[in-house]
Amino acid sequence: MRLRFKAMACTVLALAAGAAAAGTVDVVYVKSDQFTDARDSFSDESFNLKTLTECFQQLGKQYLPSDQTLQVEVLDVDLAGDVRWTSRWGSVRVVGRTTDIPRVTLRYRLMSGGQLVSQGEETVSDLGYSSNLGRYTSQGNLGIEKRMLQRWFQDRLVKN
C-alpha cells in the first residue's frame, strides 16, 4: 500500500513539475455573440469556446517554454460544416463539404520574459479538412478545429 502511495505521489510531482515548466496561454473572446458559427448541434457556444480555450492552453503547455506567454484574442469562429435542421434529429452539423471550411480569426502576441517575440492577426483555416475526416474522431469535441489550431501553433509559434 505504501509503495503504491509513493508511486502515485511521484507521478503527481512529476506531472506538476512538467506543468510548471510549460508556457501559458491567455484566451479572450471579442464580441463572441457576433461570431459566425460557434455553436453546433450537440454543444452550445459557451461549451465550444471553452473547448477551444482548453485546446490553446494545452498547446501552450506542450510547445511553449516556461518563460513564454501567448495572448490570444479570438475575433471570430466559424466551425467546420454547416448546421442544418432535420425533422428526425433536429439540428445537426453536416461536415465534409469543401465550402464549409473551419476558420478562426485571431490576434496574438507571444511574449518571452516580458519581451515581445511575435504578434499578428490572421484567419486560421483548413481548406483540406474534408479529405482527412477520419483523423479527427480521436480528438473528441471539435477535433477538426483542434487539429487546425495545432498545425497553426506549430507553424507559427514553435521554434524549430
N, C-alpha and C positions, 0 to 999 in steps of 0.2 A: 504494500500500500504506500509506504513512504517513497519507494523508488518511483512509483507512478506519479506521485505528487511532485517529486523533484523534477522528473522529466517534463511534466506539464509546466512547472514554474520556469524551467529553462526555455521551453518553447515560447511561452508568453514573453519572457525577457528578450529573446532573440527577435521576435516579431516587433516588440516595442522599439528595440534598437534600430531595426530596419526602417520602421516608420519615421523615427526621429531623423534618420539620415536622408530623407526624401524631401523633394521640393513641394511647395504648396501652390494651390490654385484657388483663387477667389473668383466666383462667378456671380455676375449681376445680370438680370434680365431687364432690358429697357423697353417699356411700353408693351409688356407681354400680352395685354389684351388686344393689341393690334397685329399680333403675329399672323402670318399667312395660314399656318396649319400646324398647331402644336398639340392637337388632340387626335385621338384615334378611337376606334370602335370599342376598345376594351378599357382604355385608360383616359382619365381626364387630363386637362392641360397641366395642372399642378403636379400630378404624378409623373408625366413625361418630362417636365422641366427638372424635377428632382432627379430623375434618371440621368438626364444629360449632365447635371451638376456632378453627380457621383462619377460619371464617366470621365469628365475633365479632371476631377480630383484624383481618381485612380491613375490616370495617365501622368499627372504630376508626380505622384509617389513613385511611379515606375520609371520615369525617364528624366526627371529634373534632379540636379544635385541639391543638396540640403540648403545651400545658400541662395537658391533661386526661388522667386515667386512669380507666378503668372497671374495677371489680372485680365479677366475676360469679361467684356460687355457683350451680351448676346442681343443683337438688334432685330433679328427675325429668324423664325424657324418654319421650315416647310418640310414636313415628314415625307418619306418615300410613299408613293402610291397616292390614292385618292379615296376619300370616304364616300361610300355610296349607300343608299337606302335600299333594303330588300324587304319584301313583305314577310319573309320567313325568319330572318335573323336580325332585323332592324338595321342599324348602320354597321357597315363592315368596311375595313380598309382593304382595298384591292391594290396589290403591288405587282410589278413586273413590266408595266408599260414604260417605254423609254421617255415618254413625255412627262412622267410624274417623278422626276429625279428628286432625291433628298437634297436640301440646301439648308445651311446655317450661315447667316450673315453675322459677323462678329468683329469687334475691335479688341485688340490685345496689346498688352505691354509686358515684356519679360524683363524682370529686374534681377540683378545679381549683386548682393552686398550693397544694396542701395543705389546701384548704378543701372541705368537703362541699357539693356543688351540689344533688344529689338522691339519694334512695335509695328502695328499695321492695322488695316481694316480690309477685310475681304469676305467674299462669299465662298464658303467651302461647299463643294458639291461632288457627287459621284455619278458621272454620266453613264458608267457601265454597271451600275448596281444590278440591273435586271439579268445580267449574264452570270451573276455569282450568287443567286438567291439561296442555294443550298448551304453556303458557308455561314450564313447569318443565324441559322436556327440555334446554334450552340451559344450565342451571345445573349439570349433572353430578350427581354423587352427592348425595343428599338435597336436590335442587332445591326441593322443596316446603317443607322446613323452612328452608332458606336464605332463600327469599323471605319467609316468615313472619317470620323474625328481622330481616330488613332493614326490613320495614314497622314492626315494633315499635321498632327502633332509631331510625328516622326520626321516628316519632310521639312517642316518649317522651324521647329524649335530644338531638335536634338542634334547636338554636335557629333559629327562622325569622326 
